[in-house]
Amino acid sequence: MNRLEGPFDAALHLQDRQVVDVDGLLVCNVDDVELNESDDGTLSVTGLLIGAPALLPRFSGLLGRTLLEQWRRLGIEKADRLEPWRIDISDVVELQSDVRLSVSREGLLVRAQNPAKGRTRPLDRLLGMNVRHGDESLGRVTDIRLEPRNSDHTTEFVCTHLVVGHGRPGSMLGYDRQQDMGPAILGHAIRWLHRHTGQLPISDVTDIDWEGAMITSRAELSALAASS
């Protein structure tokens, strides 16, 4: 099953997956996912981010900042030291247990560029943001749900929902999305522990404060639907 053909979740199905090229050769692991915010507020995945500058900020708080600074000091003479490598999402043709590309790995990885400065950000910046509805905290963003949209002979993967709960990204191990996976007892236990996790349509998001790590919603959460 190619998950690119239906709804899938960015953190669960992309982060930390192996990337394989058109010849079946290992390229790298996905360390983070590149999000683009368009002028109308639409969030879409535009690339895969590779390397320490993408991975280290995912370690929370002081640890992540310290590790990233140490990485920078190891090559302080390199101006692009803190820029991750990037694979364009258009090169991805299949998503199963790994990420499969339509191109060869030779010369594939390039330093991430941001032509629309300030509008492209790693997924990690969104994960963990507090979501509020009025004076009520609904939880934190633990993932985003994506759907393919075809336009001008290209396919975009657009965020349709935020997955919001009180755990950490990945803490449900996918049991929230696929009801029949793994041992039934473990699945029931994990779903009970995360019973307050739900989804929020991106259309109900009124503001994303990237600096303050806060999302404002006009609606409550709804039940989390299964993904592909």
C-alpha positions in Angstrom: 0.0 0.0 0.0 1.3 3.4 -1.0 0.3 5.8 1.7 0.9 8.8 -0.6 -2.4 7.9 -2.3 -4.6 8.7 0.8 -4.5 10.5 4.1 -1.3 10.0 6.1 0.5 11.6 9.1 3.7 13.5 8.6 5.5 12.6 11.9 4.3 9.0 12.1 4.9 8.1 8.5 7.8 10.3 7.4 10.1 11.2 10.3 12.9 8.7 10.9 12.0 6.5 7.9 14.8 5.2 5.6 15.0 6.7 2.2 15.7 4.4 -0.8 16.5 5.6 -4.3 15.2 4.4 -7.7 17.8 1.6 -7.7 16.9 0.4 -4.3 20.0 1.8 -2.7 19.9 3.4 0.8 20.2 7.2 0.7 19.6 8.4 4.3 17.1 8.7 7.1 14.4 11.4 7.2 15.4 13.6 10.2 12.6 16.1 9.7 10.0 17.3 7.3 9.9 20.7 5.5 6.6 22.6 5.8 5.6 25.6 3.7 3.0 28.1 4.8 1.4 29.9 1.8 0.0 33.4 1.8 -3.5 32.0 2.5 -2.2 30.0 5.5 -2.2 26.6 3.8 0.4 24.3 5.2 1.9 21.7 2.9 5.0 19.4 2.9 7.6 20.5 0.4 10.6 18.4 1.3 12.5 16.0 3.5 15.2 17.4 5.7 18.4 15.4 6.4 21.3 15.7 8.8 22.2 17.0 12.2 20.8 20.5 11.7 17.4 18.9 11.2 17.7 16.1 13.8 19.3 17.9 16.8 16.6 20.5 17.3 14.1 17.7 17.8 15.8 17.0 21.2 13.7 19.2 23.5 14.8 22.3 25.3 18.3 23.0 26.4 19.6 19.7 25.3 18.7 20.3 21.7 20.1 23.8 21.7 23.3 22.7 23.3 23.8 19.8 20.8 23.1 22.1 17.8 25.6 24.7 19.1 28.3 22.0 19.6 27.6 20.9 16.0 28.1 24.4 14.7 31.4 24.8 16.6 32.7 21.6 15.0 32.7 23.4 11.6 32.5 27.1 12.4 34.3 28.0 9.2 31.4 26.6 7.1 28.7 29.2 6.5 26.1 26.6 5.7 26.9 24.4 8.7 23.4 24.8 10.2 21.5 24.2 6.9 20.1 20.7 6.6 20.3 18.6 3.4 17.0 18.5 1.5 15.1 16.1 -0.8 12.2 17.7 -2.7 8.9 16.0 -2.1 8.3 15.7 -5.8 11.1 13.1 -5.9 9.1 10.8 -3.5 6.9 8.3 -5.4 6.1 5.7 -2.7 5.7 5.6 1.0 5.5 2.3 2.8 7.8 1.2 5.6 10.4 3.3 3.8 10.4 6.4 1.5 11.1 5.5 -2.1 12.4 7.9 -4.7 12.1 8.3 -8.4 15.7 9.4 -8.8 19.2 8.1 -8.2 21.0 9.0 -5.0 24.0 10.4 -6.8 24.2 14.2 -6.3 20.7 14.1 -4.9 21.2 15.8 -1.5 21.4 19.6 -1.6 21.5 22.2 1.1 18.0 23.5 2.0 17.2 26.8 0.5 14.4 29.1 1.5 13.2 31.2 -1.4 10.3 32.5 0.6 12.2 33.5 3.7 10.3 33.0 6.9 7.6 30.9 5.3 9.3 27.5 5.2 9.9 25.7 8.6 10.6 22.3 9.9 7.7 20.2 11.1 9.4 20.1 14.5 8.6 23.7 15.0 4.9 22.9 14.9 5.0 19.7 16.9 4.5 20.4 20.6 2.7 23.8 20.1 0.0 24.4 22.6 -3.5 24.6 21.1 -6.1 26.8 22.8 -9.8 27.3 22.3 -10.7 30.5 24.2 -9.3 30.1 27.7 -9.1 26.3 27.4 -6.0 24.3 26.5 -6.9 21.5 24.1 -3.4 19.9 24.3 -0.3 20.0 22.1 0.2 19.2 18.4 1.5 15.6 18.2 1.2 15.2 14.4 -0.4 16.7 11.3 -2.6 14.8 8.8 -1.8 15.2 5.1 -3.9 14.6 2.0 -2.7 14.6 -1.7 -4.0 17.4 -3.9 -3.5 17.4 -7.6 -2.8 20.7 -9.4 -1.1 21.6 -12.7 0.2 18.0 -13.2 1.8 18.1 -9.7 0.8 16.6 -6.4 0.9 18.6 -3.2 0.6 17.1 0.3 -1.6 19.5 2.2 -2.3 19.6 5.9 -6.0 19.0 6.6 -6.0 18.4 10.4 -3.8 18.8 13.4 -3.5 15.8 15.7 -3.8 17.2 19.3 -3.3 15.5 22.6 -1.4 15.5 25.9 1.4 13.1 25.0 4.5 13.6 23.0 4.8 13.1 19.2 5.0 9.4 18.5 4.0 8.3 22.0 1.0 6.4 20.6 3.1 4.4 18.2 0.5 4.5 15.5 -2.2 2.8 17.6 -4.4 5.9 17.4 -4.5 5.7 13.6 -4.8 2.0 12.9 -7.2 0.1 15.2 -6.2 -3.4 14.1 -2.4 -3.2 14.4 -0.3 -5.0 17.0 -1.3 -6.9 20.2 -4.9 -6.0 21.0 -4.2 -5.6 24.8 -1.4 -3.1 24.1 -3.5 -1.2 21.6 -6.4 -0.8 24.1 -3.9 0.3 26.8 -2.3 2.9 24.6 -5.6 4.3 23.3 -7.0 4.5 26.9 -3.9 6.5 28.1 -4.4 8.9 25.1 -8.1 8.9 25.2 -8.2 12.7 25.1 -6.3 12.9 21.8 -8.3 14.2 18.9 -8.1 16.1 15.6 -8.6 19.7 14.7 -9.5 20.7 11.1 -6.9 23.2 9.9 -9.9 25.3 8.7 -10.7 25.9 12.4 -7.2 27.3 13.2 -7.4 31.1 13.4 -3.8 31.8 14.2 -0.4 30.1 14.4 2.1 32.0 16.6 5.4 30.5 15.5 7.4 32.6 17.9 5.2 32.0 20.9 4.5 28.4 20.0 0.8 28.8 20.3 -2.2 27.9 18.1 -5.6 29.4 18.4 -8.7 27.5 17.4 -12.3 28.5 17.0 -13.6 24.9 17.7 -13.1 21.9 20.0 -11.4 18.7 19.0 -13.3 16.0 17.2 -12.6 12.2 17.4 -9.4 11.1 15.7 -10.1 9.3 12.5 -8.0 6.4 11.3 -5.4 7.2 8.6 -4.2 4.9 5.8 
